Structure formats: C-alpha cells, structure tokens
Amino acid sequence: MSRQKLDGLYLRELDGIIFDVDGTLWDSTEPVSKAWNNALQKNTNLDLRLDAKRLSELFGKTMTEIADLLLPSYPQEERMPILQYCYTYENEYLETHPGTIYDQVPEVFRTLAEKTNLYIVSNCQCGYIETFLKASGLGSYIKDHLCFGETLVSKGQTIRILMEHNGLKRAVYVGDTQGDADACMEAAIPFIFTRYGFGTVPDARWQIDRFSDLLELLD
C-alpha cells in the first residue's frame, strides 16, 4: 500500500469520500450471474449463459456498454430491453441472495463516517445501490448516491453531478477499475485503487490491498 498522503489531502480536510460498489465494497458476481441466467432463460431464446468471471469483466462498465458487449448481433434498440429483464431479476434476487461484503467494510465505514461524509457513485442500474445498502446494512452511513441509470452520462460526469449536488470541493473516489481511474481524471479528483477488486490500474498512484488500508492512507 502506498503510504504517501494524498498531496496533503488528509481525512480531516476531506468533505467527502465517494465509493464504487462492485469490486470495492462487495462481490456480487455469483448471485448476479444466477439472476441474469434465470432472466435470460425465462424471457428470451438466447443461448447465452454467464458465470461470475465473465460478469467481473463487465462490472464497472455502463449499462449500454454491457448491452453492446453481450448482444452485438442484436439491433441496438433491442439490446437494452433484454438487459432490463436481467437488471430487474438482479435487484430482486439480491434482496434475498446478497453479495459478499469485503472484510472490514462496516467497521471502516463506521470510523470514516464520524470524520467525513460518505457517498456512492456507480455505473449500475436504478435500484442496485439501494439494494446493496439494504442488504449490507450500510445505508445509514451513506449521505447520497447516484448511478448511470439516473444520469445516463459518463461516470466522471456522474461524479461531478453528485459533487455539485452536495457542495463537495475536496473529495476522493475509491474504485477498482481503469474506468474508475479515467472517471476520476474526468472529474478532476484523486483516485484510490482497490487492488483486491476486479480490475487492474497499473499507473494508480494510491493503492490499497485491503479496505481497512483506507484508514492508514487517509489518517
């Protein structure tokens, strides 16, 4: 883990920490793959089955990007309706079959929330963050959240919208993919890479091996 402080941006000086969800706070690839396969089997004639590994490669991308990657032979106007079946089943299935919260996330949230405001920005569909917060029991720690399903713009722009809505001037983003790093560059805020997640960010300046490393990095 990098022990270098964020250019003097210490935890006591932050007005917000913004988190990704998948690969950062929890791993839901197993239950989501089951939900998607169930949705595809019941609602389409597609010969398409997904596993956790394939989903981990898609997580972090926008809903439209996932539709294009999974259904390239379908007309563009037909792709999102098919994916919407999957998203609906996914939200419902996760309520009773939640993902796995990474170690120390609740404890670290409790500590961080005493010192600054916590937020979530994800490229997910509407309802997913709410389902995550309910399943994880972390809803009381999150002041606000925003997703691609609400904004339909890039993650960097979604981060900026959330920051503007909440008057954030000195925030950082914690995520696990190169897309997250690129979004932070677009939003002009520091990026902290979770090495335990789904992606690789070779040039990430600040990295953590465990979620609890955030406390040391931002101390």
C-alpha positions in Angstrom: 0.0 0.0 0.0 1.2 3.5 -0.8 1.9 5.4 2.4 2.2 8.7 0.7 -0.6 11.1 1.7 -2.9 12.4 -1.0 -0.9 15.6 -1.7 -1.7 16.8 1.8 -5.4 15.9 1.4 -5.8 14.3 4.8 -9.1 12.8 6.1 -9.8 15.7 8.4 -9.6 18.0 5.3 -11.9 16.0 3.1 -15.6 17.0 2.7 -16.4 13.6 1.1 -15.3 10.1 0.1 -17.1 8.6 -2.9 -17.1 4.8 -3.4 -17.7 2.4 -6.2 -19.7 -0.7 -5.2 -18.7 -3.8 -7.1 -15.1 -4.8 -6.5 -14.8 -2.1 -3.9 -17.4 -2.7 -1.2 -18.7 -6.2 -2.2 -18.6 -9.0 -4.7 -22.0 -9.9 -6.1 -20.8 -11.8 -9.2 -22.1 -15.2 -8.1 -25.7 -14.2 -7.3 -25.9 -11.8 -10.2 -24.8 -14.4 -12.7 -27.6 -16.7 -11.4 -30.1 -13.9 -11.6 -29.1 -13.0 -15.2 -29.1 -16.6 -16.4 -32.6 -17.1 -14.9 -33.8 -13.9 -16.5 -32.4 -14.8 -19.9 -33.8 -18.3 -19.8 -37.3 -17.2 -18.8 -37.6 -14.1 -21.1 -35.5 -14.8 -24.2 -34.5 -17.5 -26.6 -30.8 -16.5 -26.3 -28.2 -19.3 -26.0 -26.2 -17.2 -23.5 -25.0 -18.2 -20.1 -22.9 -16.1 -17.8 -20.6 -17.0 -15.0 -19.0 -14.9 -12.2 -15.7 -14.5 -14.1 -17.4 -13.1 -17.2 -19.5 -10.7 -15.1 -16.5 -9.5 -13.2 -15.1 -8.3 -16.6 -18.3 -6.4 -17.3 -18.8 -4.8 -13.9 -17.8 -1.1 -13.9 -19.0 -0.6 -17.5 -22.1 1.4 -18.2 -25.4 -0.4 -18.8 -25.3 0.5 -22.6 -21.7 -0.8 -22.9 -22.6 -4.1 -21.3 -25.6 -4.5 -23.7 -23.3 -3.8 -26.6 -20.7 -6.3 -25.5 -23.2 -9.1 -24.7 -25.6 -8.7 -27.5 -23.5 -7.4 -30.5 -25.7 -9.2 -33.1 -28.9 -7.7 -31.9 -30.2 -4.4 -33.2 -29.3 -1.6 -30.8 -32.9 -0.8 -29.9 -33.4 -4.4 -28.8 -30.4 -4.7 -26.5 -31.4 -2.6 -23.5 -34.9 -4.2 -23.2 -33.2 -7.6 -22.9 -30.7 -6.3 -20.3 -33.6 -4.7 -18.4 -35.0 -8.2 -17.7 -31.6 -9.1 -16.2 -31.4 -5.9 -14.1 -35.0 -6.4 -12.7 -34.3 -10.0 -11.8 -30.9 -9.0 -10.3 -32.3 -6.4 -7.9 -35.0 -8.8 -6.7 -32.6 -11.7 -6.3 -30.0 -9.7 -4.4 -32.6 -8.8 -1.7 -32.6 -12.5 -0.6 -29.2 -13.6 -2.0 -26.8 -10.7 -1.4 -23.2 -10.4 -2.5 -20.3 -10.8 -0.1 -19.2 -7.7 1.7 -15.4 -7.3 1.8 -13.7 -7.6 5.1 -13.8 -4.6 7.5 -16.1 -2.6 5.3 -18.8 -2.0 8.0 -16.1 -1.2 10.6 -14.2 1.2 8.3 -17.4 2.9 7.3 -18.3 3.5 10.9 -14.9 5.2 11.5 -14.9 7.2 8.3 -18.5 8.4 8.8 -17.5 10.0 12.1 -15.0 12.2 10.3 -16.4 13.0 6.8 -19.4 12.3 4.6 -19.6 9.1 2.5 -21.2 8.7 -0.9 -21.6 6.2 -3.7 -21.4 6.6 -7.5 -21.8 3.5 -9.7 -22.4 2.7 -13.4 -25.3 0.4 -12.3 -29.0 0.5 -13.0 -31.6 2.3 -10.8 -32.3 0.3 -7.6 -29.0 -1.5 -7.4 -27.3 0.8 -4.9 -30.5 0.8 -2.8 -30.5 -3.0 -2.8 -26.8 -3.1 -1.8 -27.4 -0.7 1.1 -30.3 -2.6 2.3 -28.6 -6.0 2.0 -25.4 -4.7 3.6 -26.9 -2.7 6.4 -24.7 0.3 5.4 -27.5 2.7 4.4 -27.1 4.9 7.5 -23.5 5.8 6.6 -24.2 7.0 3.0 -25.3 10.6 2.7 -26.1 10.4 -1.0 -25.7 8.2 -4.1 -26.0 8.4 -7.8 -25.9 5.9 -10.7 -25.7 5.7 -14.5 -29.4 4.6 -14.6 -30.3 8.0 -13.2 -27.9 10.3 -15.2 -27.2 8.3 -18.4 -23.9 10.1 -18.7 -20.3 9.0 -18.1 -19.1 8.1 -14.6 -16.9 11.1 -14.5 -19.9 13.4 -15.2 -22.0 11.5 -12.7 -19.3 12.0 -10.0 -19.3 15.8 -10.8 -23.1 15.9 -10.6 -23.1 14.3 -7.2 -20.4 16.6 -6.0 -22.2 19.7 -7.2 -25.5 18.5 -5.6 -23.7 18.1 -2.3 -21.3 21.1 -2.5 -18.2 18.9 -2.4 -14.9 20.6 -3.1 -12.3 18.2 -1.6 -13.4 14.6 -2.3 -11.7 11.4 -3.3 -13.0 8.4 -5.2 -12.3 4.7 -4.3 -12.7 2.2 -7.0 -11.3 -0.9 -8.7 -11.0 -0.5 -12.5 -9.3 1.6 -15.1 -12.7 3.0 -15.9 -12.9 4.4 -12.4 -9.4 5.9 -12.7 -10.4 7.5 -16.0 -13.6 8.8 -14.5 -11.7 10.5 -11.7 -9.4 12.1 -14.2 -12.5 13.5 -16.0 -14.0 14.6 -12.7 -10.6 16.1 -11.6 -10.5 14.3 -8.2 -7.9 11.9 -6.7 -8.4 8.1 -7.2 -7.7 5.3 -4.8 -7.4 1.9 -6.4 -8.6 -1.2 -4.6 -6.1 -3.9 -5.7 -8.4 -6.7 -4.4 -11.2 -5.8 -6.8 -11.9 -6.9 -10.4 -9.7 -4.6 -12.5 -6.1 -3.5 -12.9 -4.8 0.0 -12.8 -1.0 -0.2 -13.3 -0.5 3.5 -13.0 -2.6 4.1 -9.9 -0.7 6.4 -7.6 -2.6 5.4 -4.5 -3.5 1.8 -3.9 -4.9 -0.4 -1.1 -4.6 -4.1 -0.6 -7.4 -4.3 2.0 -10.4 -2.0 2.6 -9.0 -1.2 6.1 -5.9 0.3 4.5 -8.0 3.4 3.8 -7.8 4.4 7.4 -4.0 4.4 7.2 -3.8 6.1 3.8 -6.1 8.9 4.9 -5.1 9.2 8.5 
